[in-house]
Amino acid sequence: MTAPVMPSGAAHWDELRRRTAVPTDLWIDGRWSAAAGRTPLVSPRDAAWLTDMAAADAADVDRAVAGARRAFTEWSALPPRRRGEILCRWADLLEQHRDELALLISLEMGKPISDAWRIEMRTTIGLVRWYGELADKLLDESPRGRPGATALVTREPVGVVGAITPWNFPMTLSAFKVPAALAAGNAVVVKPAEQSPLSILRAAELGSEAGLPDGVLQVVCGAGPVVGSALARHPGVDTLTFTGSTAVGRQLLADAGASNVKPVWLELGGKSANILFPDAPDRAEAVRTAAWAIAFNAGQMCTAGSRLLVHRSIHDEVVDGVVEHLRALRAGDPLDPATELGPMAGERHRRGVLDEIGRGKADGARLVTGSDTAPEGPGFFVEPAVFTGVDPDSRLAQHEIFGPVLSVLPFDDEDEAVRIANNSVYGLGAAVWTADLSRAQRMSRALAAGLVWVNCYEEGDQSVPFGGRKLSGFGTDKGVHGLEKFTQLKTTWIAF
């Protein structure tokens, strides 16, 4: 099968923008539905108004959950192979509309179109297809019981799943959750981030075209304290899955506990340690990747390599190389395929990132490159910042800034590197660069992180689990294990 080729000319994307209709309503019961209110949506690309977006209230959530509850009966009764065929057809439609969906991602959150098309859409389509192909291959257990009896252990769908997704990867992080829940036989109500509802709304419409029964996939837009809280508290929602900030995750746990005590699965923040030893098999690649790990998606990633731990003997060399790569990045219009660095997702978020850079300077760290003032021109841009002389206990090294801000911390040996890396309330990602296989194994086991990359960063695919520890949350997305939170076990004991 020939790999798809991204259209390379800026004119293609400008023309597509002119003829693409931006979704503005809720997606409920297989059709567009008006919400209780409206709210303006601004593109971080140029700070221009995009549209007035649907803003749901608790009554709208009630409608969506009721529809999902009705649809669940039909969907869960379908043969798993049939569910899988529909998901695979959905993946085909997502591929056919890849340009349009990438455009919507770029418009709603400012991601460079090349990253939206090549990375985010590739991951989304791959996840939908993978779970579609997995749907009829989930096996139950038949353990051996006592003489005169046998037992069946079956996995059943939980019912209605509430999925609250963030703005930084509006399609990918929805795809971490939605196809797995659907493959297991659940109905899903998605609450996308206020800043980035467009792509998942269009994807839901394509899901209906693929054959998802009306109501199986609902999309309800609106403010987190209204819609997200209503989903968490709703007695008709059987489980909740959330990706976002630690503060919101804590609130959702409290909200769920106040209703039907539903399980809440959380994927939260990170302050990942990227650890570089002198014997890295390709030091130039390690340095290039370290720059990429903080600049990709403008640093708006829970797995961003925001703490670069460098052996003291190569510290200055590595810092110079990272700075050179970051300064060479082309910042510009996200709809230009040549753009490598896009804007922050909003002005308020940009202001927060710039404030953190200024605070780092005031606390005594050395700003090697970057600025705490906004560059001139349209869009919510931030110049990538690199700090040295960072106290491992300082806010700069501990707080998730969620922007292109890198702290470089030296170490002398493995033990010190592990102490610095694990000195965090988070435990999502980490990386180790070394040619010593034993060191790689020792470090991987010692690091308190759910994801460890060796001689690479941010690698993986739909078949391997994604999840963290400590305040990075609990539960797993992707892979076979990503189905566990969307199923419940039943034991049937049969006496002969």
C-alpha positions in Angstrom: 0.0 0.0 0.0 1.4 3.4 -1.0 1.9 5.8 1.8 -0.2 9.0 1.5 1.7 12.1 0.5 0.9 15.4 2.1 0.1 18.4 -0.2 3.2 20.6 0.1 2.0 24.0 -1.3 0.7 26.7 0.9 -1.9 27.5 -1.8 -3.6 24.2 -1.3 -4.2 24.9 2.4 -5.3 28.5 1.7 -7.9 27.2 -0.8 -9.0 24.4 1.5 -9.5 27.0 4.2 -11.8 29.1 2.0 -14.1 26.1 1.2 -14.1 24.3 4.5 -17.2 24.7 6.7 -16.3 25.0 10.3 -18.7 23.0 12.6 -20.4 25.1 15.2 -23.0 22.9 17.0 -23.1 19.9 19.2 -23.2 16.4 17.8 -26.0 14.5 19.4 -27.9 11.4 18.2 -26.3 11.4 14.8 -27.1 15.0 13.9 -26.1 18.6 14.5 -27.9 20.0 17.6 -28.0 23.6 18.9 -26.7 24.3 22.4 -28.1 26.4 25.2 -25.5 29.1 24.5 -22.7 30.3 22.2 -19.2 31.4 22.8 -16.6 33.0 20.4 -13.7 30.7 19.1 -10.4 32.5 18.3 -7.7 30.9 16.2 -4.2 31.1 17.8 -2.9 31.3 14.2 -3.6 35.0 13.9 -5.8 35.8 17.0 -8.7 36.2 14.6 -12.3 35.2 15.3 -13.2 31.8 13.8 -16.8 31.3 14.7 -19.3 31.4 17.6 -19.2 27.9 19.0 -21.9 25.9 20.8 -21.7 26.2 24.6 -23.7 23.4 26.3 -25.3 23.5 29.7 -26.3 20.6 32.1 -29.5 20.1 30.2 -27.6 19.5 27.0 -25.4 17.0 28.8 -28.6 15.2 29.9 -29.8 14.9 26.3 -26.4 13.6 25.2 -26.2 11.0 28.0 -29.8 9.9 27.5 -29.1 9.3 23.8 -25.9 7.4 24.5 -27.8 5.2 27.0 -30.4 4.3 24.4 -27.7 3.7 21.7 -25.6 1.6 24.1 -28.2 -1.2 24.0 -28.0 -1.5 20.2 -24.3 -1.1 19.9 -23.2 -3.5 22.7 -25.5 -6.2 21.2 -23.8 -6.0 17.8 -21.3 -8.8 17.0 -17.8 -7.6 17.8 -16.8 -8.2 14.2 -19.5 -5.9 13.0 -18.4 -3.2 15.5 -14.8 -3.6 14.2 -15.9 -3.3 10.6 -17.6 0.0 11.3 -14.5 1.3 13.1 -12.3 0.3 10.2 -14.7 2.1 7.8 -14.4 5.1 10.0 -10.6 5.0 9.8 -11.0 4.9 6.0 -13.1 8.0 6.1 -10.7 9.8 8.4 -8.0 9.1 5.9 -10.1 10.3 3.0 -10.7 13.6 4.9 -7.2 13.9 6.3 -6.5 17.3 4.7 -9.7 18.8 6.1 -9.2 17.4 9.6 -5.6 18.5 9.7 -6.7 22.0 8.7 -9.3 22.1 11.5 -6.6 21.1 14.0 -4.3 23.8 12.8 -7.0 26.4 12.9 -8.3 25.5 16.3 -5.0 25.1 18.3 -2.3 26.5 16.1 -0.4 23.3 15.3 1.8 23.5 12.2 -0.1 21.9 9.4 2.7 19.5 8.6 2.6 18.2 12.2 -1.2 18.0 12.2 -1.2 16.1 8.9 1.8 13.8 9.3 1.8 13.1 13.1 -1.6 13.8 14.7 -3.8 12.4 11.9 -1.5 9.4 11.3 -1.8 8.5 15.0 -5.5 9.1 15.1 -6.2 7.0 12.0 -3.9 4.2 13.2 -5.6 4.0 16.6 -9.1 3.8 15.1 -8.1 1.1 12.7 -6.1 -0.8 15.3 -9.0 -1.0 17.7 -11.4 -1.9 14.8 -9.2 -4.8 13.9 -8.9 -5.8 17.6 -12.7 -5.8 18.3 -13.4 -9.4 17.6 -10.2 -10.7 19.1 -10.8 -10.0 22.7 -11.0 -13.3 24.5 -12.8 -14.2 27.7 -11.4 -16.7 30.3 -12.6 -20.2 31.2 -10.6 -21.1 34.3 -10.7 -24.6 35.7 -12.9 -24.7 38.7 -13.5 -27.4 41.4 -14.7 -30.8 40.3 -18.4 -30.6 39.5 -18.3 -27.0 38.5 -16.7 -24.6 36.0 -16.4 -20.8 35.8 -16.6 -18.3 33.0 -14.9 -14.9 33.4 -16.2 -12.5 30.8 -15.4 -8.9 30.0 -18.5 -6.7 29.4 -18.7 -3.1 28.3 -19.2 -0.6 31.2 -22.0 1.3 29.5 -21.8 5.0 28.8 -18.3 6.5 28.9 -17.6 10.2 29.5 -14.4 11.3 27.8 -12.9 14.7 28.5 -10.1 15.6 26.1 -7.5 18.4 26.0 -6.7 21.1 23.5 -3.1 20.2 22.7 -3.8 17.1 20.6 -7.5 17.4 19.9 -7.7 14.3 17.6 -4.9 12.1 18.9 -6.0 12.2 22.5 -9.6 11.6 21.6 -8.4 8.6 19.6 -6.6 7.4 22.7 -10.0 6.9 24.2 -12.9 6.8 21.8 -12.2 3.8 19.5 -11.1 1.6 22.5 -14.4 2.4 24.3 -16.4 1.8 21.1 -14.6 -1.5 20.3 -15.5 -2.8 23.7 -19.2 -2.1 23.0 -19.7 1.2 25.0 -21.4 4.4 23.9 -19.3 7.6 24.4 -20.0 11.2 25.2 -17.0 13.3 24.4 -16.4 16.8 25.9 -13.6 18.4 23.9 -11.6 21.4 25.2 -13.3 24.7 24.6 -10.3 25.9 22.5 -10.3 22.9 20.1 -13.7 21.3 19.4 -13.7 21.5 15.6 -11.8 18.4 14.5 -13.6 15.9 16.8 -17.0 17.3 15.8 -16.2 16.7 12.1 -14.7 13.2 13.0 -17.9 12.3 14.8 -20.0 13.2 11.7 -17.7 10.9 9.7 -18.3 8.2 12.3 -22.0 8.3 11.6 -21.3 8.1 7.9 -19.2 5.0 8.6 -22.1 3.3 10.3 -22.0 4.3 14.0 -25.6 4.1 15.3 -27.1 7.4 16.3 -26.1 8.3 19.8 -23.2 5.9 20.1 -20.8 8.8 19.8 -21.9 12.2 21.2 -19.9 15.4 21.2 -20.9 18.1 23.7 -18.9 21.3 23.7 -18.7 23.9 26.4 -17.0 25.2 29.5 -15.2 22.6 31.7 -16.8 23.7 35.0 -20.2 23.3 33.4 -20.0 20.4 30.9 -17.1 18.5 32.4 -18.5 18.6 35.9 -22.0 17.6 34.6 -20.5 14.5 33.0 -18.6 13.6 36.1 -21.6 14.0 38.3 -24.1 12.4 35.9 -25.6 9.2 37.2 -26.1 8.0 33.7 -22.3 8.0 33.0 -20.7 4.8 34.1 -17.0 5.7 33.8 -15.0 8.8 33.1 -11.7 9.2 31.3 -9.8 12.5 31.3 -6.6 13.9 29.9 -5.6 17.4 31.2 -4.3 19.2 34.2 -3.8 17.8 37.7 -6.0 20.4 39.2 -9.0 19.5 37.0 -8.3 15.8 37.5 -8.6 16.3 41.3 -11.9 18.1 40.8 -13.3 15.4 38.6 -12.5 12.8 41.2 -14.5 14.8 43.7 -17.4 15.4 41.3 -17.6 11.7 40.5 -17.5 10.8 44.1 -20.5 13.1 44.7 -22.7 11.1 42.3 -22.5 7.4 41.5 -18.9 6.9 42.6 -17.9 6.1 39.0 -14.3 5.2 38.1 -12.3 8.2 36.9 -9.2 7.4 34.8 -6.7 10.3 34.7 -3.8 11.1 32.4 -2.4 14.3 33.9 0.7 16.5 33.7 4.4 15.7 33.4 7.9 17.1 33.8 9.8 14.6 31.8 13.6 14.0 32.3 15.6 13.5 29.1 18.9 12.1 30.3 22.0 12.3 28.1 25.2 10.3 28.8 28.5 10.9 27.0 28.4 7.5 25.4 25.1 8.2 23.5 25.4 6.2 20.3 24.7 9.3 18.2 25.2 12.4 20.2 24.3 14.8 17.4 21.0 13.0 17.1 20.5 13.1 20.8 21.0 16.9 20.8 18.7 17.4 17.8 16.0 15.3 19.5 16.4 17.2 22.8 15.6 20.4 20.9 12.7 18.7 19.2 11.4 17.3 22.5 10.8 20.8 23.9 9.8 22.6 20.7 7.4 20.0 19.2 3.8 21.3 19.4 5.4 24.5 21.0 6.1 22.5 24.1 2.4 22.0 24.7 2.8 18.3 25.6 2.5 16.4 28.9 5.5 14.3 27.7 7.6 17.3 26.7 11.3 16.8 27.5 11.3 19.9 29.7 14.2 18.7 31.9 17.4 17.9 30.0 19.8 16.1 32.3 23.3 16.2 30.8 26.5 14.6 32.1 28.7 17.4 33.3 31.6 16.5 30.9 29.5 17.4 27.8 27.2 20.0 29.3 28.4 23.1 27.4 28.6 21.2 24.1 25.0 19.9 24.4 23.6 23.3 25.5 25.3 25.0 22.5 23.9 22.4 20.1 20.3 22.6 21.5 20.3 26.4 21.3 21.5 26.2 17.7 18.7 23.9 16.7 16.1 25.9 18.5 17.2 29.2 17.0 17.1 27.6 13.5 13.4 26.6 13.8 11.1 28.4 11.4 8.2 30.0 13.3 5.3 31.2 11.2 1.8 30.7 9.9 0.6 27.2 10.9 -1.0 26.8 7.5 2.4 27.1 5.8 3.8 23.6 5.4 7.3 25.0 5.9 6.4 26.2 9.5 8.2 24.2 12.2 7.1 26.1 15.3 3.6 27.2 15.9 1.9 29.5 18.5 0.6 28.9 21.9 -3.1 27.8 21.9 -4.3 31.1 23.4 -3.2 34.5 24.6 -3.9 33.7 28.3 -1.7 30.6 28.0 1.1 32.5 26.2 1.0 35.1 29.0 1.4 32.3 31.6 4.4 30.8 29.7 6.1 34.2 29.4 5.5 34.9 33.1 7.2 31.6 34.0 10.3 32.5 31.9 10.4 35.9 33.7 10.1 34.1 37.0 12.9 31.7 36.1 15.2 34.7 35.4 14.3 36.4 38.6 15.0 33.2 40.6 18.6 33.2 39.4 18.7 30.7 36.5 20.6 31.8 33.4 18.5 32.3 30.2 20.7 31.2 27.4 18.2 31.8 24.6 14.6 33.0 24.5 12.7 35.9 26.0 9.9 36.7 28.5 8.3 39.2 26.1 6.0 38.3 23.2 7.5 38.6 19.7 5.9 41.1 17.3 3.3 40.0 14.8 0.1 38.0 14.7 -0.5 34.8 16.6 0.3 33.8 20.1 4.0 32.9 19.7 6.7 32.3 22.3 10.4 32.1 21.5 11.8 28.8 22.8 13.8 29.4 26.0 16.7 27.5 27.4 17.9 27.9 31.0 21.1 26.7 32.6 22.2 27.0 36.3 18.8 25.6 37.3 18.2 24.5 40.9 16.6 21.0 40.7 14.2 22.0 43.5 13.2 25.3 41.9 9.8 26.1 40.3 11.5 26.1 36.9 12.5 22.5 37.4 9.4 21.3 39.1 6.4 23.2 37.6 4.8 22.0 34.3 5.0 25.2 32.2 3.5 23.5 29.1 5.4 25.6 26.7 8.9 25.7 24.9 10.9 26.2 28.1 13.8 23.9 28.7 15.8 23.5 32.0 19.3 22.0 31.6 20.6 20.2 34.7 24.1 18.7 35.0 24.9 15.4 36.7 28.0 13.4 37.5 26.9 9.7 37.6 23.9 7.4 37.2 22.7 7.7 40.8 22.6 11.5 40.7 20.8 11.4 37.4 18.1 9.1 38.8 17.8 11.3 42.0 17.3 14.4 39.8 14.9 12.7 37.4 12.8 11.2 40.2 12.7 14.5 42.1 9.3 15.4 40.7 5.6 15.0 41.7 5.1 13.7 38.1 6.0 10.3 36.6 4.9 10.2 33.0 7.9 10.1 30.6 11.7 9.9 30.6 14.5 9.1 28.2 18.0 7.7 28.5 20.7 8.1 25.8 23.5 5.6 26.2 25.3 2.9 24.3 25.7 0.8 27.5 22.8 -1.8 27.5 23.3 -2.5 31.2 23.1 1.1 32.0 20.0 1.5 29.9 18.3 -1.4 31.8 19.4 -0.1 35.2 18.2 3.4 34.5 14.9 2.3 33.0 14.1 0.3 36.1 15.1 3.0 38.4 13.1 5.8 36.8 9.7 6.5 38.3 7.9 6.9 35.0 5.3 5.1 33.0 7.1 5.6 29.7 10.9 5.3 29.2 12.5 5.8 25.8 16.1 4.6 25.2 18.1 6.4 22.5 14.9 8.1 21.2 12.1 10.3 22.4 8.3 10.1 22.2 8.4 6.9 20.2 5.7 4.1 20.2 2.6 3.1 18.3 -1.0 2.1 18.9 0.0 -1.4 20.3 1.9 -0.2 23.4 0.4 1.3 26.5 0.6 5.0 27.4 0.2 6.1 31.0 2.0 7.6 34.0 2.5 7.4 37.8 2.3 9.8 40.8 0.5 13.1 39.8 0.7 12.1 36.2 -2.3 10.0 36.8 -3.3 6.3 36.5 -4.8 4.0 34.0 -3.6 3.2 30.5 -4.4 4.4 27.0 -3.5 2.5 23.8 -2.8 -1.1 23.3 -4.8 -4.0 24.6 -4.5 -2.6 28.1 -6.3 0.5 26.9 -9.5 -1.5 26.9 -9.4 -2.4 30.6 -11.0 0.8 31.9 -13.8 0.4 29.4 -14.8 -3.1 30.5 -15.9 -4.8 33.7 -15.4 -8.4 34.7 -18.2 -10.8 35.4 -17.7 -14.3 36.9 -20.3 -16.9 36.1 -20.0 -20.0 38.3 -21.7 -23.1 36.9 -22.4 -26.2 39.1 -22.8 -29.4 37.1 
